[in-house]
Amino acid sequence: MSELHELCRLADRPINHDYVSKLKHYLKEGIPATYTLEEAYHVENGIEDRELTSTTTPLHIIASHIPQDATENEEAIILEMLDELLLWGAGWSLIDKDNQTPGCILDKRGFYGSEYWNTIVNAGVRAEILLRKVEDNIEFIEDESLSIDEKPLGEKPGDGQYVNTKAQDDEDNAVEKIRQQLQDDPSNTTSIYLKTKLEYKVGALVTKDRGDGVMMSWEDTLMQAGCDSMFKNEQPDNDHCVLNIGFGMGIIDTMIQKKKPRKHYICEAHPDVLAKMKEEGWMSKENVVVLSGKWQDQVSELLSKGVFFDGIYYDTYSEHYEDMLDLFDLVVGLLKPEGVFSFFNGLGADRRVVYDVYRKLVEIDLNNYGLSVSFKELVPPKETLVEPTETGDSVWNDIRRAYWSCPVYYHPEAEFM
Ligand SMILES: C[S@@+](CC[C@H](N)C(=O)[O-])C[C@H]1O[C@@H](n2cnc3c(N)ncnc32)[C@H](O)[C@@H]1O
């Protein structure tokens, strides 16, 4: 273990300003803020050219060693250390040998919502904004569809341990393999998803061969919140007109129908889902207009047709945060001044720290469109937090991969400022 790593164990109490001085010294001497325990081990043992499979950084070590009984002064010093490391490029989302980010460790140790937590989350927001700028600038030399950093909107993500692939060498074969996997993954690539057979099971819509969860009935309460938001500002004249993007199991659309809107638009792209809608009679419901195809093609056409909505809800599959940003362009054109926009908020929801980072990011992005957003906290069923078992008390039994693992759902409601 290097001296830097030793320092981050915070072994000498009280934790005083010497810690910050020493840390600054190491960083100024050129030790990277991302220097890992694994790298130190390789150096100490003369191991060369061995691929690192995990990245236990100084941030991880601090997160693991913050004393539960730190005094106010000690807390201030630790926060200074975190700031210093982050300033020098420490990665908020790198993962250690236990597949944990520094934020995950803080959460496990009971520091959720603490100043330490906020420091990591704020660093995550800054890093993601910066990354986006960098990606924007290099887009012209990259095949967009190959970007390994692309990640679906949390709800149904692809395979990528995206949290650490950002830190990997692009030329690495392993990265190339991940690229290929993501590209072929229906949960990550819309064109593949739309050609993938789906299956309606009891309580779930899944991809037939792989068993990826496209939609699941445990999301009922979240859909009810989405539906309620769309009707929040309903007027007595019964002129309510709403748009739902992504039919899935029709959970939210069934709820919408109960509210008897004047017009209920549904946009859906997958042929198997459209077939199900036909079978269930959605195409011939008097107040329903089904837009068959991708929202990118169908919804943009409404802009020139003088159709405006009191409520818009968005919940698709295999799309990315960037897709939702494109949708915002349409939302501001289609939403009535008193209208409400909401969406299934699964952004980064397979890790609580990433979920918190995305909550802030989406708020910043919506604000840029003149929309303010509030989040109502809902508690998803506890079975969503249980690993699949033989006993069947987990919602993820028979589902390829859990796309949700946070104790609280942030239900978003966006309205013009
Ligand atoms: C998670 S499900 C929606 C579940 C729905 N909210 C419910 O209450 O059952 C996502 C749906 O979006 C559809 N979808 C995916 N990409 C789409 C796109 N670009 N345009 C329209 N629909 C899309 C999928 O086929 C799927 O039916």
The ligand as a MOL file (V3000), in Angstrom:
LIG
                    3D

  0  0  0     0  0            999 V3000
M  V30 BEGIN CTAB
M  V30 COUNTS 27 29 0 0 0
M  V30 BEGIN ATOM
M  V30 1 C -41.3290 0.2670 -20.2340 0
M  V30 2 S -42.4660 0.0500 -21.4940 0 CHG=1
M  V30 3 C -43.7220 1.2140 -21.1170 0
M  V30 4 C -44.5810 0.7490 -20.0110 0
M  V30 5 C -45.8150 1.5900 -19.7860 0
M  V30 6 N -45.4800 2.8320 -19.1400 0
M  V30 7 C -46.8450 0.8530 -18.9680 0
M  V30 8 O -47.4500 1.5090 -18.0900 0
M  V30 9 O -47.0510 -0.3400 -19.1750 0 CHG=-1
M  V30 10 C -41.6370 0.8140 -22.8260 0
M  V30 11 C -42.3840 0.7950 -24.1210 0
M  V30 12 O -41.7900 1.7720 -24.9920 0
M  V30 13 C -41.7580 1.2430 -26.3050 0
M  V30 14 N -40.7190 1.9750 -27.0500 0
M  V30 15 C -39.3770 1.8200 -26.9880 0
M  V30 16 N -38.7680 2.7250 -27.7790 0
M  V30 17 C -39.7330 3.4680 -28.3300 0
M  V30 18 C -39.7230 4.5750 -29.2170 0
M  V30 19 N -38.5820 5.0950 -29.6490 0
M  V30 20 N -40.9040 5.1110 -29.5750 0
M  V30 21 C -42.0720 4.6010 -29.1170 0
M  V30 22 N -42.1480 3.5550 -28.2800 0
M  V30 23 C -40.9900 2.9950 -27.8800 0
M  V30 24 C -41.4550 -0.2100 -26.0630 0
M  V30 25 O -41.7550 -1.0090 -27.1530 0
M  V30 26 C -42.3100 -0.5260 -24.8510 0
M  V30 27 O -43.5850 -0.9390 -25.2230 0
M  V30 END ATOM
M  V30 BEGIN BOND
M  V30 1 1 1 2
M  V30 2 1 2 3
M  V30 3 1 2 10
M  V30 4 1 3 4
M  V30 5 1 4 5
M  V30 6 1 5 6
M  V30 7 1 5 7
M  V30 8 2 7 8
M  V30 9 1 7 9
M  V30 10 1 10 11
M  V30 11 1 11 12
M  V30 12 1 11 26
M  V30 13 1 12 13
M  V30 14 1 13 14
M  V30 15 1 13 24
M  V30 16 1 14 15
M  V30 17 1 14 23
M  V30 18 2 15 16
M  V30 19 1 16 17
M  V30 20 1 17 18
M  V30 21 2 17 23
M  V30 22 1 18 19
M  V30 23 2 18 20
M  V30 24 1 20 21
M  V30 25 2 21 22
M  V30 26 1 22 23
M  V30 27 1 24 25
M  V30 28 1 24 26
M  V30 29 1 26 27
M  V30 END BOND
M  V30 END CTAB
M  END
